[in-house]
Amino acid sequence: MHEPIAFFNGQFIAASAASIPLNDAGFVLGATVTEQLRTFGGRLFRLDEHLARLARSLEIVGVDPLTSAAEFRSAAIQVAEQNHALLEDGNDLGLAMIVTPGLYAPYAEGKQGDPLVCIYSYRLPFVRWAETYRTGCRLVTTPVQQVPAECWPPDLKCRSRMHYYLADRAAAAIDPQARALLLNRRGELTETSTANVLLVEPGPTLVAAPPGEVLAGISQQFVMELADRCRLPTRFRPISLDEALQAEEILLTSTPYGIAPAVRLNGAPIGEGRPGPVFRQLLSLWSTEVGFDISEQAHRFAGDSSAR
């Protein structure tokens, strides 16, 4: 087969043939548990950690996917390996796992069905973040808040993300190039629509929101492991907006790009207003860990001829 494959309800099919029924609860209600991974050099990064988080999310929503962890693992590897072989040398994939409860009975004439399971891949859109490694990104806060833990647990990774969508729309109205930084009801930092947030405070020390306040990021955990290797202290505690504005650096961590610097917040420069030394050190360590320069890769496949 010379086109990407997907794993869909226990079978490997052409990705173009995968579809979600209009009466599926994932489509009707947005009731979808998900994990997003990527490859580095064709290998899925931190697959077992993602599978563990997926299992926790499924436990929270009470869905039995009828697919074992071993089957998820094997299917993800096969999809990644076969589809990565279709890419240019040096390119990499994003990979998504989604699970829904299956048919939504009120829209399916009372019919019940098994949960829907799909694993598929896509080309990483490097153009969306390549330049961020060099120049950083901008953040703004908006009136749209983080969903309280009373609505659903922060450790549930799901596709119910209307608050992210609204926050990013509000941010774009303020600054078309900015990303939304969400606060909780107490006015403390939580996350962006796509990333965990780390502050670099004097010392330097990395500071993150407390566990239980935001989704536990696998990329964030990896950055903290890298920090530990270079004896950079890490702390978890509530973070006020004023503290963020006084930080030496702000770092974003997310599956697609790993780590990125934020250089302005609500129009004010963070530190010197450019990517700082802690970011550069951690980016270098990440690149060493995966065996190539992830910034150079992003620029090369975003069409930056200077990286070739």
C-alpha positions in Angstrom: 0.0 0.0 0.0 1.4 3.4 -1.1 -0.9 5.5 1.1 -1.1 6.0 4.9 -2.9 3.4 6.9 -5.0 3.8 10.1 -6.1 1.3 12.8 -9.8 1.4 13.0 -11.9 -0.7 15.3 -9.4 -3.6 15.2 -8.4 -3.5 11.6 -5.7 -1.8 9.5 -7.3 0.2 6.7 -6.5 3.0 4.3 -6.5 6.2 6.3 -8.8 7.8 3.7 -11.4 5.1 4.5 -11.6 5.9 8.2 -14.8 7.8 9.2 -16.8 8.5 12.3 -20.6 7.9 12.0 -22.7 11.0 12.4 -24.5 9.4 15.4 -21.3 8.5 17.2 -21.1 10.0 20.7 -17.7 11.5 19.8 -19.3 13.5 17.0 -22.6 14.3 18.7 -21.3 15.1 22.2 -17.6 15.6 21.7 -17.1 12.6 24.1 -13.7 11.6 22.8 -10.7 10.5 24.8 -7.5 11.2 22.9 -3.7 11.1 22.9 -1.4 12.9 20.6 2.1 11.6 20.0 4.9 12.2 17.5 7.9 10.4 16.1 11.5 11.5 16.3 13.5 9.7 13.6 10.5 7.5 12.9 10.2 6.3 16.5 7.2 7.1 18.7 8.3 9.3 21.6 7.3 8.2 25.1 4.7 5.8 23.8 4.3 3.9 27.1 3.7 7.2 29.0 1.0 8.2 26.5 -0.6 4.8 26.8 -0.7 5.1 30.6 -2.4 8.5 30.3 -4.9 7.2 27.8 -5.8 4.3 30.2 -6.3 6.9 33.0 -8.6 9.0 30.8 -10.6 5.9 29.8 -11.0 5.0 33.4 -12.3 8.5 34.3 -15.0 8.4 31.6 -15.8 4.7 32.2 -15.2 3.5 28.6 -13.8 0.0 27.9 -12.3 0.2 24.4 -12.2 -3.6 24.1 -8.6 -3.1 23.0 -5.7 -4.0 25.4 -2.8 -1.8 26.1 -0.6 -4.3 24.2 -2.9 -4.0 21.2 -2.8 -0.2 21.3 0.9 -0.3 21.5 1.4 -2.7 18.6 -1.1 -0.9 16.4 0.5 2.5 17.1 3.9 1.2 16.2 2.7 -0.4 13.0 0.8 2.7 11.9 3.9 4.9 12.6 6.4 2.6 11.0 4.4 2.0 7.8 3.4 5.7 7.4 6.8 7.0 8.3 8.3 5.0 5.4 6.2 7.2 3.0 7.9 10.4 4.1 11.0 12.1 2.9 14.2 11.2 4.7 14.4 13.2 8.0 10.7 14.0 8.2 8.5 12.9 11.1 4.9 12.2 11.9 2.2 13.2 14.4 0.0 10.3 15.6 -3.4 10.5 17.2 -5.3 7.9 19.2 -9.0 8.5 19.7 -11.6 6.5 21.6 -15.3 7.3 21.8 -18.1 5.5 23.7 -19.6 4.5 20.3 -23.1 5.2 19.1 -25.2 7.8 20.9 -28.4 5.8 21.4 -30.9 8.8 21.2 -29.5 9.6 17.7 -29.2 5.9 16.7 -32.8 4.7 17.2 -31.8 3.3 20.6 -29.1 1.1 19.1 -26.0 0.4 21.3 -22.6 -0.2 19.8 -19.0 -0.9 20.9 -16.6 2.0 21.5 -14.9 3.4 18.5 -11.1 3.2 18.4 -9.0 4.9 15.8 -5.2 5.4 15.5 -4.0 7.5 12.6 -1.0 9.7 11.6 -0.4 13.0 9.8 2.5 15.0 8.6 3.8 17.3 11.3 3.0 21.0 10.3 6.5 22.3 11.1 5.6 25.6 9.6 3.4 26.4 12.6 6.3 26.5 15.1 9.6 26.4 13.2 10.3 30.1 13.6 9.3 30.0 17.3 12.5 28.2 18.2 14.5 31.3 16.9 12.2 34.2 17.9 9.8 32.9 20.5 6.0 33.4 20.6 3.6 35.8 22.3 1.0 35.1 24.9 -2.1 37.0 26.0 -4.6 36.3 28.7 -8.3 36.6 27.9 -11.6 36.4 29.9 -12.0 32.8 28.9 -10.9 30.7 31.9 -9.7 27.2 32.4 -12.4 24.6 32.9 -12.7 24.0 36.7 -11.8 20.6 38.1 -15.4 20.3 39.2 -16.4 20.0 35.5 -14.0 17.3 34.6 -10.6 16.2 36.1 -7.5 17.9 34.8 -5.9 14.6 34.2 -8.6 13.7 31.6 -7.2 14.3 28.1 -10.3 14.7 25.9 -11.5 16.5 22.8 -14.0 18.7 24.7 -12.0 21.9 23.9 -14.5 24.6 23.2 -12.9 26.8 25.9 -9.5 26.5 24.1 -11.1 27.5 20.9 -12.8 30.5 22.4 -9.7 31.6 24.2 -7.6 31.4 21.1 -10.2 33.4 19.2 -10.2 36.1 21.9 -6.4 36.1 21.9 -6.3 36.6 18.1 -8.6 39.6 18.4 -6.0 41.2 20.7 -2.9 40.0 18.8 -3.3 37.9 15.7 0.1 36.3 16.3 -0.5 35.5 20.0 -1.6 32.3 21.8 -4.1 32.3 24.7 -2.8 31.7 28.2 -5.6 30.5 30.4 -6.0 31.5 34.0 -8.2 29.7 36.6 -10.9 31.3 38.7 -8.3 32.4 41.2 -6.3 34.2 38.5 -3.5 31.7 38.5 -1.7 30.4 35.4 -2.8 27.0 34.1 -1.9 26.3 30.4 -2.3 27.4 26.8 -4.6 25.7 24.4 -1.9 23.4 23.3 0.9 23.5 25.9 2.0 23.3 29.5 3.7 26.4 30.9 7.0 26.6 32.8 8.5 29.8 34.4 12.2 30.3 34.8 12.8 32.2 38.0 16.1 33.5 39.4 18.5 30.7 40.4 17.5 29.6 37.8 14.6 27.4 38.9 11.8 25.9 36.8 8.3 26.5 38.2 5.1 24.8 37.0 1.5 24.8 38.1 0.7 22.2 40.8 -0.3 18.6 39.8 -4.1 18.4 39.7 -4.5 21.9 38.3 -3.6 21.1 34.7 -3.2 18.0 32.5 0.1 16.3 33.3 2.2 17.0 30.2 4.5 14.2 29.0 6.7 16.7 27.3 6.8 18.8 30.5 7.8 15.8 32.5 10.6 15.1 30.0 11.8 18.7 30.2 11.9 18.4 34.0 14.0 15.2 33.6 16.4 17.1 31.4 16.5 19.9 33.9 17.4 17.4 36.7 20.3 16.1 34.6 21.8 19.5 34.4 21.0 20.2 38.1 18.4 22.8 37.4 15.9 22.8 40.3 12.1 22.3 39.6 9.1 23.3 41.7 5.4 22.9 41.5 3.2 25.7 43.0 0.5 28.2 42.1 1.7 30.9 39.7 0.2 34.4 39.6 0.1 36.5 36.5 2.3 39.1 38.1 4.9 36.4 38.8 4.8 35.3 35.2 5.4 38.9 34.0 8.5 39.1 36.2 9.9 35.7 35.1 13.3 35.5 33.5 11.9 33.1 30.8 8.6 31.4 30.0 8.8 28.0 28.4 6.0 26.1 26.6 6.1 22.3 26.3 3.9 20.3 24.0 4.1 17.1 21.9 4.6 18.5 18.4 7.5 20.9 19.1 8.8 19.7 22.4 9.8 23.0 24.0 9.4 26.6 22.8 10.0 30.0 24.4 7.4 32.7 25.0 9.0 36.1 24.8 6.0 38.5 25.5 3.0 38.3 27.8 0.2 40.8 27.4 2.5 43.0 25.3 5.2 43.1 27.9 8.7 41.5 27.3 9.6 38.4 29.3 13.2 38.8 30.4 15.1 40.3 27.5 12.2 39.7 25.2 14.0 36.9 23.3 14.7 33.2 23.7 16.9 32.8 26.8 19.8 30.6 27.9 17.6 28.0 29.8 15.5 27.5 26.8 18.6 27.1 24.6 20.2 24.6 27.0 17.0 22.5 27.3 16.4 22.5 23.5 20.0 21.3 23.0 19.6 18.5 25.5 16.3 17.5 23.9 18.0 17.4 20.5 20.9 15.3 21.9 18.4 12.9 23.4 16.6 12.2 20.1 19.7 12.2 18.0 19.3 15.3 15.8 18.6 19.1 16.0 14.9 19.4 16.3 15.0 23.1 15.4 16.9 22.4 12.2 14.4 19.7 11.3 11.5 22.1 11.8 13.0 24.8 9.6 14.0 22.3 6.9 10.6 20.9 6.5 8.9 24.2 7.0 10.6 25.3 3.8 13.5 27.3 5.3 16.3 27.0 2.8 18.9 28.3 5.3 18.6 25.1 7.2 19.4 22.8 4.3 
